[in-house]
Amino acid sequence: MPAAPCAWPAAVSPMGDALLAGPAAEARVLAAFPAVLYLQLGRHEDVLPVLAADALRLPTGMCLARRAAEICWGVSAGDVVQVGAGRVRLPQADVVAVRRLRPERVAGTGSTPVAAMVRAAASICNLRLHAPLRADCADLTRAALAGRPVHHQVARLVGAGP
């Protein structure tokens, strides 16, 4: 009789919890990187990231206590694994949800995203850029501040420099 796979305890985000609920079902491996495994469950937007301890924390992730150097996922893109009943079944280990992850809230800036983008564009205008590029940045900032469409200004800047 084959040995049971070992268990890797993980913390699960409340946003990813629903993807682990219910009976075991097939999930396709979208990508396997040293620090993260992306699993697709059903619909295209139902993706469960399984994260090493040193991976970028994603709000829908299942976070292991193991670092990437300690992990061998044993799967690659296109493979199928089982997900459900609070676990992800990999060939050599079961990633088991043992606790809830409480992601830290990101502090707000007190401004709207549009205002933040306008400030970023204005700061680019202050960089030591060639005069034509600096003028394009200024045009973009003025259009955004006035609430006008910025498609043409953005098109001129894409790929033009920093």
N, C-alpha and C positions, 0 to 999 in steps of 0.2 A: 504494500500500500504506500503511495507517495506521501512524503512528509507535507504537512500543512504549511502554507506559506507563512512567513513571519508577519507580524502586524506593525505597521508604522503609525503611531498616533498622530492625529492632526486636529487643528482647530479649524472650525468652519464658520465662514461669514454668514450672518443671517440672510444675506442676499444670495448666497449659493446653497443655502440649506435645502431649498425646495428641489434643487436638482438631484440631491442625494436621497430624498424621501421616496417612499414607495418601493415596490419590489425591484430586484435586480433586472436591468435591461442593458442591451448593447449600446456602447458608445464608441464612436470612431475617434482615433487619435488624429488630431489635426496637425500637431507638431510636438516634437520631443526635444527640448533643449536641456542642457545640463541643470539649469535652475528651475525650469517650469515644464509642465506637461499640459497641453491643451486638449481637452476632450469635448467632442460635440455630441450632445444628447438630443436627438430628434430635430427640432426646428433649428434653422441656421443661427438664431440668436441664443440658443441654449448651449453655452460653452462654459465648461467648468475648468478653471485653471487649478492645477495641483502644483503648489509652490514649495520650493526648498526654503529653508530658514533665511538664507541670504538673497532670496529673490525679491524683486520689487513687489510690494504688497498690493495686490489687486483686490478691489472691494468685493468681488464675487468668489474669491479664492478659497482653497482648502490648503492651509499652511502647515507644513511639517516642521518638526523640531530639528530635523537633519539638514545639514548644509549640502550644497550641490556636490561638493567633492565626495560626499558619503553616499550618493545616490546613483544607482544604475536603474533606470526606468524599465529596461528590458523590452521596450516597445519602440516602434518608430511610426512615422506618419503613414496612415492607411490601415494600421492594425486595429483590431476590435478588442475592447475590454468590457468588463461588466461593471456597471455603476448602479447603486441602489442599496436600500437597507442600511444607509449610513456608511457605506464603504465604496472604495474603488478597488477592484480586483486586478492586480497586475500579475505577470507570470511568477515573480519571486516574492511578492509581498502584497498584503492588503493594506491600503491606506484607510484607516478607520477614524471616523469622526468621534472624538472623545470629549470635546468641549466646544463652546461657542466662542468665536473670535469677535471681539468688540473693536472694530477699526476706529482709529482716532478721527475725530471730525477735523476737517480742514477749516482753519480760521478764515473767515471772510475778510475781504479788503474794504468793505463798506462802499464799494463802487460796483457799477454794473459791468458785465463783460465788455460791452462796447466802450465804456470809458477806459477800461484797462487796456484795450487794444489801441485806442487813440493815444493813450500815454506812451505805450510801447512804440508806436509809429513816430511820435514826436521825439522820443529819445533817440531813435535811429537818425532822425534829421540832424541831431547834434553831433553825430559821429563825424570823423574826418573822412568824408566821402567825396568823390568827384562831384563837381558842381551839378552836372545833369542828374545824377542819382539823388543828390540832396534835394534838388528841385522836385523830382518825382515823389520823394517822401513827403515833402511839404504839401504838394498837391493832394496826395492821399489823405494827409491829416486834415487839411481844410475841407475836403469833400466829406470825410467822415464826421467832422464836427458840425457840418451844415446839414447832415442827414441825407446827403445825396448818394446815389449809387457810386461804388468805388471800383467796379469791375475793371475799367480801363486803366486806372492808376495801379491796381494790383498786378494786372497783366504786364505792365511795363517794368515792374520791380521783380517779378519772379525770375530767379536765376541771374539777377544783375549784380549780386554782391552780398555782403553780410546782412 
